[in-house]
Amino acid sequence: MYRQLILFLYQLAKYMSLDQKGNIMAEYIWIDAHGATRSKSRTLKDQKWTPETLPTWNFDGSSTGQAPGENSDVYLKPVAVFADPIRLAPNILVLAECWDHDGTPNKFNYRHECAKLMEAHAVHEPWFGLEQEFTLLDLSDRPYGWPVNGFPAPQGEYYCGVGTGKVVQRDIIEAHYKACMYAGINISGTNAEVMPAQWEFQVGPCEGIAMGDHLWVARFLLYRISEEFGAKVSLHPKPIPGDWNGAGLHSNFSTKEMRVEGGMKHIESAIKKLEGRHQEHIAVYGEDNEKRLTGRHETGAIDTFTWGVANRGASIRIPREVGVKGYGYFEDRRPASNADPYRITGIIMETVFGSVEE
């Protein structure tokens, strides 16, 4: 067995180290109709590529839920470039927006409107930091490390845990962490979460549209790396019913006005505006979020808006340090783990500063 493994690794390394003869592999990444990443590769000349110089491409939108079969071509317009930690330099990852044949954004292209909001309100220097929770599953869709015919001990010892029996699949987490750094993603940390087999990584702070770009590519890499380890990734907000924590995408937000002395008044003003549009936010904060936002397991109730200092059971949490200093940021704890970061950051900007038309 070990001999076969060594031979496999040798053969793989041999092919991956071959000279590419002045070419690179560009992996084009996009988001489909179901909120999942898709990708395909193309060969380009080895040169310095930017979103402006990269070629527009296309794909079969009828196979991803993004176009009808009789008019299936959807265009891929590059918007961001990252180093490729899978194939290594000089190969690249290309994040692309989806556009229809008539020159309009595809129905599921949420980045386009988000970018307009970020540009319109750029004077406020919006910073975001998103905390992506997820669960690692085996091929039978059972959380890794869970007994085949039962459940692990109640949650309590797993959060930020260390050691066998407390955490599983740390190898995937470490590989993903390093891969994000190599790619140039602004990943800021990672930790084991409250439910066994549940983990979290944090991306940010990122300014404006970069938040969604970095998180989507980080998600792509999580799925891509887990593929190599034979694990599935679940972004479902309540992967296991019962007395277990759900999975969220806690969203931290601040503006330049909030980050200086006296910023608390701007934080409280923003929270008041968020309260007035609670249901509109919930509508774009992820599928099946009602299974998670029950008012238990460190969540607020889905039909109630609350906020407080250091309160993890509230819709909005102001960190204790911010409450003491009187300036900083706040955390929106409502978004589900499967929510689209463009929709989260976009509606926060729209609620706090108004729509582009205004």
Secondary structure, 3 states (H helix, E strand, C coil): CHHHHHHHHHHHHHHHCCCCCCEEEEEEEEECCCCCEEEEEEEEECCCCCCCCCCCEEEEHHHCCCCCHHHCEEEEEEEEEEECCCCCCCCEEEEEEEECCCCCECCCCCHHHHHHHHHHCHHHCCEEEEEEEEEEECCCCCECCCCCCCCCCCCCCCCCCCCCCCCCCHHHHHHHHHHHHHHCCCEEEEEECCCCCEEEEEEEEEECCHHHHHHHHHHHHHHHHHHHHCCEEECCCCCCCCCCCCCEEEEEEECCCCCCCCCHHHHHHHHHHHHHCHHHHHHCCCCCHHHCCECCCCCCECCCCCEEECCCCCCEEECHHHHHHCCCCEEECCCECCCCHHHHHHHHHHHHHCCCCC
